[in-house]
């Protein structure tokens, strides 16, 4: 979170360097992979019939 909004976390001495940046990179990588799969999905096959 330090990478996004530094006012929401402790000082750099307490938080350590780069934690928020690594977290955001991991989150955006996973979201990007999900969006690729979602974009390739057939909308007709996304829901179960009752």
Buried (B, 14 or more C-beta within 10 A) or exposed (E): EBBEEEEEBEEEEEBEEEBBEEBBEEEEEEEEEEEEEEEEEEEEEEEEEE
